[in-house]
Amino acid sequence: MNGSQTINTDILPSAFLDSNILVMLFQFWDTCTCANIRLDDVCDWKDLKDALKSAGAATDALNADDAKFVKSGMKSFQILHGASNSGYLFRSSRVCWSEVHHVFLEARGLERLIRLGVPHSLRVKRPQVLYRGSLQEVDYEQLDKDLETFRDELKMEYGIDVIDVEDLSAGLGVVPDSIWDIAKVVWSHVLIEVIDAYVYSASIRIEADVFVTSDGSLTDALKQLRNPDSDWIALVTSLRKELGVEPDIELPLPLSPTTDLPNNPRSS
């Protein structure tokens, strides 16, 4: 693609994980850590709620709706854990992990501001100044440590090894410039955000079979790029031509984080 070396992924199916599924997984992992329970010992929300209660957390007022993101993370973990046992490869991007870092850093800053009693109107009006004042160096260090532990445990304890496509030590041979080249073609054909275009293009660059995301509008667009209806055929034909995608190569299949990964994604 675009003169770059094609990566052979014919041996094992691969799934590219967008930032939102990583956020869900981290929320589930963090909750299980607080509950002192292994991720694979949780079958449903009741198991996790009971474990939290045993660990001393106040859970009486919580219901399943309160924990919808944790529940989504639980389902996503169960799917990836099962798929890892079937030989699936998992990929993501440093951009996705940067978004994860930003999400949880912002959440910690917001929690700190609320505890300090800063009114909502002020939090909205001058967020940069307020967050800078509420977050300390230890907050950044602790979040870095938590994310590193999270990734290590997913890999070592549960076999979910998420490799960044830009990691040269992984042997994928992908450099960011080659992803940006594809991204420029993508957003020149489809009006999607620059970061979304980069992340999706990273999945194209490594010929991922599946692109896992909870972004509904992005999913709708990616479905058309994979299986275009009559209004999209000319656009997709032009896109594939500019990318140099061979006729027998499918673009990644978009799936939600709570949808089972297909056994044979290339025929889906």
C-alpha positions as CSV (number, residue, x, y, z in Angstrom):
1,M,0.0,0.0,0.0
2,N,1.4,3.4,-1.1
3,G,4.7,1.7,-1.9
4,S,5.0,0.3,1.6
5,Q,5.8,-3.4,2.2
6,T,2.7,-5.5,2.7
7,I,2.5,-7.3,6.0
8,N,1.5,-11.0,5.8
9,T,-1.3,-11.8,8.3
10,D,-2.5,-15.0,6.5
11,I,-1.5,-17.3,9.3
12,L,-3.6,-16.0,12.2
13,P,-6.6,-13.6,12.3
14,S,-6.0,-10.2,13.8
15,A,-8.1,-7.6,15.6
16,F,-7.2,-3.9,15.9
17,L,-8.4,-2.4,19.1
18,D,-9.6,1.2,19.1
19,S,-9.2,3.4,22.1
20,N,-12.7,3.0,23.4
21,I,-12.4,-0.7,23.9
22,L,-9.1,-0.2,25.7
23,V,-10.9,2.3,28.0
24,M,-13.6,-0.3,28.7
25,L,-11.1,-3.0,29.4
26,F,-9.1,-0.7,31.8
27,Q,-12.3,0.2,33.7
28,F,-13.1,-3.5,34.1
29,W,-9.5,-4.3,35.2
30,D,-9.4,-1.4,37.6
31,T,-12.7,-2.5,39.2
32,C,-11.5,-6.1,39.5
33,T,-8.3,-4.9,41.1
34,C,-10.3,-3.0,43.7
35,A,-12.4,-6.1,44.3
36,N,-9.3,-8.4,44.6
37,I,-10.7,-10.8,42.0
38,R,-9.2,-12.1,38.8
39,L,-10.7,-11.0,35.6
40,D,-11.5,-14.5,34.4
41,D,-13.2,-15.3,37.7
42,V,-16.0,-12.8,36.9
43,C,-19.0,-14.2,35.0
44,D,-21.5,-11.4,35.4
45,W,-22.1,-8.2,37.3
46,K,-23.4,-10.0,40.4
47,D,-20.0,-11.7,40.8
48,L,-18.2,-8.4,40.6
49,K,-20.6,-6.6,42.9
50,D,-20.3,-9.3,45.5
51,A,-16.5,-9.2,45.3
52,L,-16.5,-5.4,45.7
53,K,-18.7,-5.7,48.7
54,S,-16.4,-8.3,50.2
55,A,-13.5,-5.9,49.6
56,G,-15.3,-3.2,51.6
57,A,-16.7,-1.1,48.8
58,A,-20.1,0.6,49.2
59,T,-22.2,-1.2,46.6
60,D,-25.7,-1.3,48.0
61,A,-26.9,1.6,45.9
62,L,-25.3,0.4,42.7
63,N,-27.3,-1.3,40.0
64,A,-26.4,-2.8,36.6
65,D,-27.1,0.5,34.8
66,D,-24.5,2.3,37.0
67,A,-21.9,-0.2,35.8
68,K,-22.7,-0.3,32.1
69,F,-19.2,0.6,31.0
70,V,-17.6,-1.9,33.4
71,K,-20.0,-4.5,32.2
72,S,-19.0,-3.7,28.6
73,G,-15.4,-4.1,29.6
74,M,-16.2,-7.4,31.2
75,K,-17.9,-8.7,28.0
76,S,-15.0,-7.4,25.9
77,F,-12.5,-9.1,28.1
78,Q,-14.4,-12.4,27.9
79,I,-14.4,-12.1,24.0
80,L,-10.7,-11.3,23.7
81,H,-9.7,-13.9,26.3
82,G,-11.5,-16.6,24.3
83,A,-10.2,-15.3,21.0
84,S,-6.6,-15.3,22.4
85,N,-7.0,-19.0,23.1
86,S,-8.0,-19.4,19.5
87,G,-4.9,-17.7,18.2
88,Y,-6.1,-14.2,17.5
89,L,-3.5,-11.5,17.3
90,F,-4.3,-8.1,18.9
91,R,-3.0,-4.8,17.6
92,S,-3.5,-1.2,18.6
93,S,-1.7,2.2,18.2
94,R,0.3,4.5,20.4
95,V,-2.4,7.1,19.4
96,C,-5.1,4.9,21.0
97,W,-3.1,4.5,24.2
98,S,-2.5,8.3,24.3
99,E,-6.3,8.8,24.1
100,V,-6.8,6.3,27.0
101,H,-4.2,8.2,29.0
102,H,-6.0,11.5,28.3
103,V,-9.4,10.0,29.2
104,F,-8.3,8.8,32.7
105,L,-6.1,11.8,33.4
106,E,-9.1,14.1,32.7
107,A,-11.3,11.9,34.9
108,R,-8.9,12.1,37.8
109,G,-8.6,15.9,37.4
110,L,-12.4,16.2,37.3
111,E,-12.8,14.0,40.4
112,R,-10.2,16.2,42.3
113,L,-12.0,19.4,41.3
114,I,-15.4,18.1,42.5
115,R,-13.8,17.1,45.8
116,L,-12.4,20.6,46.1
117,G,-15.9,22.0,45.6
118,V,-15.1,23.9,42.4
119,P,-18.5,24.8,40.9
120,H,-19.5,23.2,37.6
121,S,-19.6,26.6,35.8
122,L,-16.0,27.3,36.7
123,R,-14.8,23.8,35.7
124,V,-16.3,24.3,32.3
125,K,-15.1,27.9,31.8
126,R,-11.4,27.5,32.6
127,P,-10.7,23.7,32.5
128,Q,-7.0,24.0,31.5
129,V,-6.1,26.3,34.4
130,L,-8.2,24.3,36.9
131,Y,-6.9,20.9,35.9
132,R,-3.3,22.1,36.0
133,G,-3.8,23.2,39.5
134,S,-5.6,20.1,40.7
135,L,-3.3,17.5,39.2
136,Q,0.1,16.8,40.7
137,E,3.2,15.0,39.3
138,V,2.3,12.0,41.4
139,D,-1.0,11.8,39.5
140,Y,0.7,11.5,36.1
141,E,3.2,8.9,37.5
142,Q,0.5,6.8,39.1
143,L,-1.6,6.7,35.9
144,D,1.5,5.7,33.9
145,K,2.1,2.9,36.4
146,D,-1.5,1.7,36.4
147,L,-1.6,1.6,32.6
148,E,1.7,-0.3,32.4
149,T,0.5,-2.8,35.0
150,F,-2.8,-3.2,33.1
151,R,-1.1,-4.0,29.9
152,D,1.4,-6.4,31.5
153,E,-1.3,-8.3,33.3
154,L,-3.5,-8.6,30.2
155,K,-0.5,-10.2,28.5
156,M,1.1,-12.3,31.3
157,E,-2.0,-13.4,33.1
158,Y,-4.6,-13.7,30.4
159,G,-2.7,-14.0,27.1
160,I,-4.1,-10.8,25.6
161,D,-1.0,-9.2,24.2
162,V,-1.9,-5.9,22.6
163,I,1.0,-4.8,20.3
164,D,1.3,-1.2,19.0
165,V,1.7,-1.2,15.3
166,E,4.4,1.6,15.6
167,D,6.5,-0.6,17.9
168,L,9.5,-1.4,15.7
169,S,10.6,-4.1,18.1
170,A,7.4,-6.0,17.3
171,G,8.7,-6.7,13.8
172,L,5.7,-5.4,11.9
173,G,7.9,-2.9,9.9
174,V,5.4,-0.1,10.3
175,V,6.4,3.5,10.6
176,P,4.0,6.4,11.3
177,D,4.7,8.1,8.0
178,S,3.3,5.1,6.1
179,I,0.1,5.3,8.2
180,W,-0.3,9.0,7.6
181,D,0.1,8.4,3.9
182,I,-2.9,6.1,4.0
183,A,-4.8,8.4,6.4
184,K,-4.6,11.3,4.0
185,V,-6.2,9.1,1.3
186,V,-8.9,7.9,3.6
187,W,-10.0,11.4,4.9
188,S,-9.8,12.7,1.3
189,H,-12.6,10.2,0.4
190,V,-14.5,10.0,3.7
191,L,-15.1,12.9,6.1
192,I,-13.9,11.3,9.3
193,E,-11.8,12.9,12.1
194,V,-8.0,13.0,11.6
195,I,-7.3,10.7,14.6
196,D,-10.0,8.2,13.5
197,A,-8.5,8.2,10.0
198,Y,-5.0,7.5,11.4
199,V,-6.2,4.7,13.7
200,Y,-8.3,3.1,11.0
201,S,-5.4,3.5,8.5
202,A,-3.1,1.7,11.0
203,S,-5.4,-1.2,10.8
204,I,-5.4,-1.1,7.0
205,R,-1.6,-0.9,7.0
206,I,-1.2,-4.2,8.9
207,E,-4.1,-5.8,7.0
208,A,-6.1,-6.4,10.2
209,D,-9.1,-8.6,9.8
210,V,-11.3,-6.8,12.4
211,F,-11.5,-3.2,13.6
212,V,-13.1,-3.1,17.1
213,T,-14.7,0.2,18.1
214,S,-17.8,1.5,19.9
215,D,-17.9,4.6,17.8
216,G,-21.2,4.3,16.0
217,S,-20.7,6.9,13.3
218,L,-17.3,5.6,12.5
219,T,-18.6,2.1,12.4
220,D,-21.3,3.1,9.9
221,A,-18.7,4.6,7.6
222,L,-16.3,1.6,7.9
223,K,-19.1,-0.8,7.0
224,Q,-19.7,1.1,3.8
225,L,-16.0,1.0,3.0
226,R,-16.0,-2.8,3.4
227,N,-19.3,-3.5,1.8
228,P,-20.5,-0.4,-0.1
229,D,-24.0,0.1,-1.3
230,S,-24.7,1.7,-4.7
231,D,-24.0,5.2,-3.5
232,W,-20.6,4.3,-2.1
233,I,-19.2,1.9,-4.8
234,A,-17.5,4.6,-6.9
235,L,-15.9,6.1,-3.8
236,V,-14.7,2.8,-2.5
237,T,-13.3,1.8,-5.9
238,S,-11.3,5.0,-6.0
239,L,-10.1,4.6,-2.4
240,R,-8.9,1.1,-2.9
241,K,-7.2,2.1,-6.2
242,E,-5.3,4.9,-4.5
243,L,-4.3,2.7,-1.6
244,G,-3.2,-0.1,-3.9
245,V,-5.4,-2.6,-2.1
246,E,-5.6,-5.9,-4.1
247,P,-9.0,-7.0,-5.2
248,D,-8.9,-10.1,-3.0
249,I,-8.0,-8.1,0.2
250,E,-10.9,-7.0,2.4
251,L,-10.8,-3.9,4.4
252,P,-11.1,-4.5,8.2
253,L,-14.5,-5.6,9.4
254,P,-15.8,-3.1,12.0
255,L,-17.3,-4.7,15.1
256,S,-18.5,-3.4,18.5
257,P,-16.5,-4.4,21.6
258,T,-19.3,-6.7,22.8
259,T,-19.6,-8.6,19.6
260,D,-17.9,-12.0,19.3
261,L,-14.9,-12.0,17.0
262,P,-15.6,-14.2,13.9
263,N,-13.7,-17.5,13.5
264,N,-13.1,-16.7,9.8
265,P,-13.2,-12.9,9.6
266,R,-12.0,-12.8,6.0
267,S,-15.3,-14.5,4.9
268,S,-17.5,-12.3,7.1
